Amino acid sequence: MAPNHGDAAHYTVRPFTDVHIRTQRLQMRPLVPTDAEQLYRIYSDSEFMRYWSSAPWTSIEQATSLIERDRRELAAGEHLRLGILLNEDESLIGTCSLFNFNVQSSRAEIGYGIASNHWRRGYMQEAVSALIRFAFTELGLNRIEADIDPRNIASTRSLEKLGFTREGLLRERWIVGGEVSDLQPCTDLLREILVHPQRTAMPNPSVGVSLDCLFTMKEIEGDA
């Protein structure tokens, strides 16, 4: 029998169309058609896509198709993908997502990426930290899972700083462009965040259920 960890979190399906998260340096909001060109530049970069589960994009139509698909899935509460923009000029520098929601178990997977010309400035740590806090406090998730290529050391270290725990190794899980790679599952739990809230380097948000959240973050030097 599984151990009893107390009252469980409760996730319910809701539309994501109005989600807007703001941090000290960033804002995160659903992608819009005018983001297509910047999105294509990011996802067509082979360095950015090095550890992705798909090949670099080759056509801007892939960007417009993803944005249109997001519009439908956001409204249905099936997939939450947010563009990451700099507050200073509102330029798109990456994306972060919650997907594969499991209502019964209140869990989801997280994905993220920052344009390679913005690496090592702490942006990803800042964005992912805010999204995790939003997922646990506003959406009612209990468990967040991340699938990482074990060769992607920077991403693994960033997740570990946020309190994620490695859970085994899935050997030869992906084949992308003829290259075989393993997969490193990492997870974070609500009860661990509640016990160690300082891991996210952010104060607890207000109790009110709002899809427009404001977070501040102490920058962590040297993160991807």
C-alpha positions as CSV (number, residue, x, y, z in Angstrom):
1,M,0.0,0.0,0.0
2,A,1.3,3.5,-0.9
3,P,2.3,5.7,2.1
4,N,-0.2,8.3,3.2
5,H,1.2,11.8,3.0
6,G,-1.9,13.6,4.3
7,D,-4.5,15.6,2.4
8,A,-3.8,15.6,-1.4
9,A,-3.8,18.7,-3.6
10,H,-6.7,18.9,-6.0
11,Y,-6.3,20.0,-9.6
12,T,-9.4,20.8,-11.7
13,V,-9.4,21.6,-15.4
14,R,-9.8,25.3,-16.3
15,P,-9.1,27.5,-19.3
16,F,-5.6,29.0,-19.5
17,T,-6.3,31.8,-21.9
18,D,-6.0,34.6,-19.3
19,V,-2.8,33.3,-17.5
20,H,-0.2,36.1,-17.2
21,I,2.7,35.7,-14.8
22,R,5.1,38.5,-14.1
23,T,8.5,38.4,-12.4
24,Q,11.2,40.9,-11.6
25,R,12.6,40.8,-15.2
26,L,10.1,38.7,-17.2
27,Q,6.5,38.3,-18.2
28,M,4.9,35.1,-19.3
29,R,1.8,35.0,-21.4
30,P,0.1,32.9,-24.1
31,L,1.7,33.1,-27.5
32,V,-0.1,35.3,-30.1
33,P,0.2,35.3,-33.9
34,T,2.7,38.2,-33.9
35,D,5.1,36.0,-32.0
36,A,5.6,33.7,-34.9
37,E,8.7,35.2,-36.4
38,Q,10.6,35.4,-33.1
39,L,9.4,31.9,-32.1
40,Y,10.6,30.5,-35.4
41,R,14.1,32.1,-34.9
42,I,14.3,30.4,-31.4
43,Y,13.1,26.9,-32.5
44,S,15.1,26.8,-35.7
45,D,18.4,27.3,-33.8
46,S,20.2,23.9,-33.6
47,E,22.0,24.9,-30.4
48,F,18.6,25.7,-28.7
49,M,17.2,22.4,-29.9
50,R,20.2,20.3,-29.0
51,Y,18.4,18.4,-26.2
52,W,14.9,18.8,-27.5
53,S,12.7,15.8,-28.4
54,S,12.2,17.0,-32.0
55,A,14.4,18.4,-34.7
56,P,15.0,22.2,-35.3
57,W,12.2,23.9,-37.2
58,T,12.7,24.4,-40.9
59,S,9.6,26.6,-41.7
60,I,7.8,29.5,-40.1
61,E,4.6,27.6,-40.7
62,Q,5.6,25.4,-37.8
63,A,5.5,28.5,-35.6
64,T,2.1,29.6,-36.8
65,S,0.7,26.1,-36.5
66,L,1.9,25.8,-32.9
67,I,0.4,29.1,-31.9
68,E,-2.9,28.1,-33.5
69,R,-2.9,24.8,-31.7
70,D,-2.1,26.5,-28.4
71,R,-5.1,28.7,-28.8
72,R,-7.4,25.7,-28.9
73,E,-5.6,23.8,-26.1
74,L,-5.4,26.8,-23.8
75,A,-9.2,27.3,-24.1
76,A,-9.8,23.7,-23.3
77,G,-7.3,23.6,-20.4
78,E,-5.3,20.9,-22.0
79,H,-1.9,22.5,-22.4
80,L,-0.4,25.7,-20.8
81,R,2.4,27.1,-23.0
82,L,3.6,30.6,-22.1
83,G,5.9,32.8,-24.1
84,I,8.7,34.3,-22.0
85,L,9.3,38.0,-22.7
86,L,11.7,40.5,-21.3
87,N,9.9,43.3,-19.3
88,E,12.3,45.9,-20.7
89,D,11.3,45.6,-24.4
90,E,8.7,42.7,-24.5
91,S,10.9,40.7,-26.8
92,L,10.2,36.9,-26.9
93,I,13.2,34.9,-25.5
94,G,11.7,31.5,-24.9
95,T,8.7,29.4,-23.8
96,C,7.7,27.3,-20.7
97,S,4.9,24.8,-20.5
98,L,2.7,22.6,-18.3
99,F,1.3,19.7,-20.2
100,N,0.1,16.0,-19.9
101,F,-2.1,17.0,-17.0
102,N,-3.5,14.1,-14.9
103,V,-6.6,15.2,-13.1
104,Q,-6.9,12.2,-10.8
105,S,-3.4,12.5,-9.5
106,S,-3.0,16.3,-9.8
107,R,0.2,16.1,-11.7
108,A,1.6,17.5,-15.0
109,E,4.9,17.7,-16.9
110,I,6.9,20.9,-17.3
111,G,9.0,22.0,-20.3
112,Y,11.0,25.1,-21.0
113,G,13.6,26.7,-23.2
114,I,15.5,30.0,-23.5
115,A,17.0,31.3,-26.7
116,S,20.7,30.5,-26.8
117,N,21.8,34.2,-26.9
118,H,20.1,34.7,-23.5
119,W,21.7,31.8,-21.7
120,R,23.6,32.2,-18.4
121,R,21.6,35.2,-17.2
122,G,19.3,33.4,-14.8
123,Y,16.2,33.9,-17.0
124,M,15.2,30.2,-17.1
125,Q,15.6,29.8,-13.4
126,E,13.4,32.9,-12.9
127,A,10.7,31.8,-15.3
128,V,10.5,28.1,-14.2
129,S,10.5,29.1,-10.5
130,A,7.5,31.3,-11.1
131,L,5.6,28.7,-13.2
132,I,6.2,26.1,-10.5
133,R,4.8,28.3,-7.8
134,F,1.8,29.1,-10.0
135,A,1.2,25.4,-10.7
136,F,1.2,24.4,-7.0
137,T,-0.6,27.4,-5.6
138,E,-3.0,28.5,-8.3
139,L,-3.7,25.3,-10.3
140,G,-3.6,22.9,-7.3
141,L,-1.1,20.5,-8.7
142,N,0.7,18.0,-6.3
143,R,3.5,16.7,-8.6
144,I,5.4,18.2,-11.4
145,E,7.6,16.1,-13.7
146,A,10.4,17.1,-16.0
147,D,12.1,14.8,-18.5
148,I,15.7,15.9,-19.1
149,D,18.5,14.6,-21.3
150,P,21.1,13.6,-18.8
151,R,23.8,15.3,-21.0
152,N,22.0,18.6,-20.4
153,I,23.9,19.3,-17.2
154,A,22.9,23.0,-17.0
155,S,19.2,22.2,-17.1
156,T,19.6,19.4,-14.5
157,R,21.4,21.7,-12.2
158,S,18.7,24.4,-12.5
159,L,16.0,21.9,-11.6
160,E,17.9,20.6,-8.7
161,K,18.3,24.1,-7.3
162,L,14.5,24.4,-7.5
163,G,14.2,21.2,-5.4
164,F,13.6,18.6,-8.2
165,T,14.7,15.1,-7.4
166,R,16.1,12.6,-9.9
167,E,14.1,9.5,-10.3
168,G,15.9,6.8,-12.2
169,L,17.1,6.7,-15.8
170,L,15.1,5.8,-19.0
171,R,17.8,4.4,-21.3
172,E,17.6,5.2,-25.1
173,R,14.2,6.9,-24.6
174,W,14.5,9.2,-27.6
175,I,15.7,9.0,-31.1
176,V,15.9,12.4,-32.8
177,G,17.6,12.9,-36.1
178,G,19.1,9.5,-35.9
179,E,20.7,10.2,-32.5
180,V,19.7,8.0,-29.5
181,S,19.6,9.6,-26.1
182,D,18.6,8.6,-22.6
183,L,16.0,10.4,-20.4
184,Q,16.4,11.6,-16.8
185,P,13.1,11.9,-15.0
186,C,13.1,14.7,-12.3
187,T,10.2,15.6,-10.1
188,D,9.0,18.2,-7.6
189,L,6.2,17.8,-5.0
190,L,3.9,20.3,-3.4
191,R,4.6,19.0,0.1
192,E,8.3,19.6,-0.4
193,I,7.7,23.2,-1.5
194,L,5.6,23.8,1.6
195,V,8.3,22.5,3.8
196,H,11.1,24.3,2.0
197,P,9.5,27.4,0.3
198,Q,12.9,29.2,0.2
199,R,13.9,26.8,-2.7
200,T,12.0,28.9,-5.2
201,A,13.6,32.2,-4.0
202,M,10.1,33.8,-4.0
203,P,7.6,34.8,-1.3
204,N,4.4,32.8,-1.1
205,P,1.7,34.4,-3.3
206,S,-1.6,35.6,-2.0
207,V,-4.3,33.1,-1.3
208,G,-6.7,34.6,-3.8
209,V,-7.5,32.5,-6.9
210,S,-6.3,34.7,-9.7
211,L,-4.9,34.0,-13.1
212,D,-2.9,37.2,-13.1
213,C,0.0,36.7,-10.6
214,L,3.0,38.9,-9.7
215,F,6.2,37.3,-8.4
216,T,9.6,38.7,-7.5
217,M,12.8,36.7,-7.6
218,K,16.3,37.0,-6.2
219,E,18.5,36.3,-9.2
220,I,20.6,33.2,-9.0
221,E,24.0,33.8,-10.6
222,G,25.3,31.5,-13.3
223,D,22.1,29.7,-14.2
224,A,21.1,28.9,-17.8
